[in-house]
Amino acid sequence: MVAPQKRLMEIWVPYGDVESLVTLMQENLGETIDPKPESHLDEMVVPLSERMKGAGHVLICDTKPATLKTVKALVAKVPREGVKFVSSNPRKVEAAIPELKEAVERLRPPGEPAPGSEEKGGKVSQDIAGAGRKFAISTGEPDPLFGFVDAPIALALGCIAGARRLGYRKRDGDGAQPLREDSPSYAAVRQEADAVQGVDYATIITRGGEPYSIVEGDSVKQARAHYLSAEIPQAKGLVVGAGGRGYDDTLSHALRLSLGALKGVRKGGEVVLVAECRDGVGSEALQMYLTGRMTESFLRKGAYVEGLEEISYVTELNERYSVTLLSSLPELYAGGKLRFRTARGSGEALGKVFSSAGRGAKLNVVTRACETVLP
């Protein structure tokens, strides 16, 4: 009698600009949440182009692929004469939108004076403080501190001094709460954003990484409708991808996104985080933590550095799970203070998981944590 042939299951997980192939035996594969690409860009551009007309400033609040695709489509439809395009990363914007080559200005952080002036700016960046209409666009994403980062929150974090610190101090707990509807951190920073006059906000919702819709009304409720997944049985292991380019550029960004998928793995289980981390560690707090500069005395002083909330997220991750990081980060960072195991390929990562959890362990897979929050 011939034994039945075991079937291999192949799942592609975004990793920077490419994808990492995760191969599992069928009996080892639990649930897979893999949002399929669905673009509605052509329909979205029509109303957005009308909203963008007459704006003196176009504020590009992030460089996620969906944001850049949408801006590129808008540039083709709306006259650019008299419009100032602003981004915190002009080179990346211009590389994705050749039509804007040498036309994108760097977003001035709060306090930086205007060109040719020695007078320091105020609490709000000079690029949004002045009179006139502005059009701000970004791609929304779940966040453990704010619940959801939409265009108003993204703009505030980049343009209003102390916005992230305010969100941290208004939190009512250290636990991660992505897509929370009543986040006090979101409410406080949104109030700061609403104080800036003349800004029309456009927040993109994605599906499979593609522009899918534009938020109308309550952004958190709409985000929950799109990104809150159905409950799945917890497994011994979880493979989770942050979402590829624009989401896994840094470790801190990938960690923030991955937290929403952790309900898919049992306490004490194995987590494989797939994130390229091309731009390194990310937040100042996480860098301090990994290099031993985040001391008890520093924490007792009550000072805030960007990403301080991430220290509690990392601590909880290590207390509840065994984490293997599939990334381009040096072992010095991931395997040291962070106490993550490291792997250079999915085969090596899965080998470590099955070595710990057993060859018969089932693994759930979430390919895009940027679009998936498990209840």
N, C-alpha and C positions, 0 to 999 in steps of 0.2 A: 504493500500500500504506500502510495506517494504522499508525503506530508504536504499539507497546503502551504503554498508559498506566501511568506510574510510580505505585506504591502508597505512600501515606503511612502510617507507623506511629505511633500515639499511645500514649505511656506517661505515667502520672501518678505523680509523685514527691512524697512528703510534704514539706511546707514549712510549719513551724509548725502552725497549726490548719487550714490549707488544703492544696492540692496544686499543684504546678507542672507544666504540661503540656510534655512533651518530645516534639517531633515530628521524626521522622527518615524519610528515604526508606528503603524496604525494603532496598535494596542497601547502605545505610550501617549497618544495625542488625546487630550481632553477637549475643551471647547476652544474654538478659534474665532477671534473678533478681528476682522480684517476689512475695514471700510473700503469699498470699491470706488475708484475715481468716477465722479459725476460732475461735470462742469455746466454751469448755467451762465457763463460769463457773458455771452452775447445778450441775454435778456437783462442782466444786471447793469450793463454799461449804459443802456438807454436812460434810465432814471438817474443814474449817478452822474452822467455827463451834464444833465440839466442842473443838478445840484452844484457841480463844480464850476459852471459858468459864472463869471463875475467875481470869483475868489481871487484875491491878490496874492495869497500864500496857499500852496498845497503842501501840507505837512505829512510826510511819509513816515509813519510812526514805527515801522519795523521793516525788515528785509525778508520776510517770509515769502516763499514762492507765490502764494496766492495773492499777496499784496502787490508784488511786482508785476504779475500778469495782469492784474486789474488796472494798475496805473498805466501800464504800457498800452492797454486797450483804450483807456481814457485819453491819453496823449494823442492817439490817432484820430479822436473825434472832436476834441475841444481845442480851440485856438489857444496857443501858448503865449501870445504876445501880452506882455505886462504881467505875466504870472511868475511868481518866484517859487521854485521847488526847493524844499528843505528836507534834509535827512541827517540823522546822526552818523550815517555811513554812506556818504555820497558816491564813493568808488563802487560799492556793491550795487547801488541803484543804477549808476551809469553803465556798468558792465551788463546788467540785465536789460536795460532800456537804452540802446544806442542813440535813439532820437534825443535823449537828454544829455548826451556827452558834453561835459564842461558846462552844464546848465544847472546842476544841483549844488546848492550851497550847504555847508555844514551847519547843523543845528547848534546854535549857541546855547550852552548850558546856562542855568540861572546865575546871575552875578557877573557874567562876562560882558564887557562893554561892547558897544557897537563899533564896527570898523572905523578907525580914524578918531575915536573918542577915548579919552582917558577916564571918563566917568563910569564908575562901576554900575552894572545893572542891578535890578532889584530881585525880589523873590521869584519873579516869573521871567522866563527867557525873553529876551528882546524880540525874538521871532514871533511870539504870540501876544506880547503885551500891547502892541500898537493897535491903532484903529484899523478898520477895514475888515472885510470878510476873509475868513480862512476855511479851508476844507481839509479835515484831518482824516486819514484813512489807515486802518490796520486790520490784521487778521486776529480774531479773538481766540483765546485759549483758556482752558481750565487752569486754576492756580490755587495752591494750598492755602495761601494767606488771604487773597482777595476774593476767592471763589471763582471769579472770572475776570480776565483782563480784556476789556473791550477798548475801543478807540479813545474814549475819555480817560480811562485809567492809564493806558499806554502813553498818552500825551502828557498827563500829569507827572508820571514817573520820569519822563525825559525833560520836562520843561519847568517844573515847579519845585523849588528848593524844599527839601525835607518831606516830600510826598511819601516816599517809601518808609521813612522813619515814622511818619504819622500813621501809616497803615499798620506798622509793627506795634506801635504803642496802643492802638485802639483795639487790637485783637483781644478776644476773651478766652484764649486758651492756646496752648502750644501745638495742639494736634493739627494735622493737615485736613482741610475741609474744602476740597475742590468742588465747584458748582454750588456752594452754599448760597441760598437765596437771601439770607438776612445778615450777610457778613458786615460787622461794624467797620472792618478795615476798608471794605469797598465803599461803604456809605460815606466815610470820612474823606477819602481821597476823591470820590466823585463830587463831593461838595466843593472841594478845592478847584476841580476842573470846571464846574459850573460857574464859578466866579469869573472865569476868563470869558470875555465878551466876543461875540461874532464868530464863533467856531461851529461849523456844521460837521458832525461826526458820522463816519461811515465805518461800520464794523462788519468784516467779512466772516461768514460761516463757511467752513470747508467740508468737503466729503472726499475721502481718498486723496487729500492734498490739493484738490481743485476748488476754485471759487464756486460755491453752491448757492448762497443766498446772502442778502444783506439784512442786518438786524433792523427791525422796525419796532419801536416801543421798548419794552423791558428786555434788555439784552440777556440778563441771567436766565430768565424764563425761557427765552428762545434757545439759549445755549443748552439748557437742560433737555429741551425737546429734541435737540439734535445729537448731543454728546453723551447723555446719560443712558448707559447700556442696560439691557435686561440683566437680571441677576443670573449668575452661572454657578454651578457647583464648585466649591473650592477644591483645588488639587494639591498634590505634594510639591509641585513646581510651577513656575510661571516664567515664560519668556516675554519680555515687554520691550518694545521699541518706542523711543520718544516720538519719532515721526520723520526723521531724516533732516535734510538741510533746512535751516531756519528754526529747528527745534532741538537738535542734538549737537549744536556747534560747541556748547560748553557743558561741562559736567553738571554745574549747578542748575542750568535750564532743564537738562534731561532728568535730573533727580526730581525737580518740582513737578514735572509732567507725569513721571512714572508712578507717583504716589496714588493717583486716582485709579490705578489698575490693581492695587495690592489686595483688594477684596477677592481676587481670583486665586489666592494661594493661602494655604493653612498657616497658622502660627507655627513657627519653627521650620517652615518649608524653604525651598530653594528658589531664588529669584535670579534670572539672567537679564541684566540690563544691557540693551543693544544701543550704543550711542557713540558716534565717531569722536566727539570732543575735539574737533580740529582746532578750535580756538582756545583750548586749554581748560583750566579749572572753572573759571567764571567769576563768581562774586568775590568781593574782597574778604568777606567773612570766611568763606570756604577755603580760600587761599591761606588765611591766617591759621585756620584750624589744621590744615594739612602740613603746615610748616612749623607747628608747635607754638605759634604766637598768640593763640586764643587761650589765654590763661584764666584761672579762676579769679585772680585779682582784677583782670580786665573786665570779666563778666560782672563782678560785684560793683564796679563803678557805674554800671548802667548806661555806658556809652553805646551808641548804635553805629554799626558799620553795615554797608550794603549786604543784604543776604543773611543777616544774623539769625533769622528764623530757620534757616537751613540747617543749622547745627542741631536743633532739636529733631528735625526730620531724619538726619543721618543717624543720630543716637537711637531713635526708635526703630529705624531700619535694621540696625545691627543687633538690637535687643530682640527683635521679633523674627528675623529671617537670616539666612545665609545668602549673601549676595555675590554673584560673579559678574564682573564688568567686562563686556566685550567692547573695546574702544582702542583708540590710538594713543591714550595717555601712557606715560612711562609708569612702570611698576612702582617707582619711588612714591608716586602720588596715590595711586589706587590701592596698592597693597600695603602701604605703611599705616599712617594714622587712621586712614579711612577703614581699614580692616576688610576691604573687599578682596576676594580672589580675582585674578585677572586672566583674560584669555585673548588671543589674537584672532581666533576663528571660532565659528559656531560649533564645529566638531569638538574642539578642545573644551569649550564652555559646557556643552552637553555632557561630555565625558566626566567632568567634575561633578555635575549635578547627579548623574546616575550612580557615580561612585559613592555619593553621600546618601541619596534617597532610595537607592536600590534600582535594579534593572527593570523592575515592573512598574515603576512610578509613572503616574500620568502627569502631563504638563499642559496647562492652558497657555494659549498664545494670544497676546494683544499686540498687533503690529503698529498701531498708531495711538499712543497714549494721549497725544494732543487732541484726539477726537473721541476718546473713550474714557468714561468714568464709570466704574462698577459700583452699584449701590450696596 
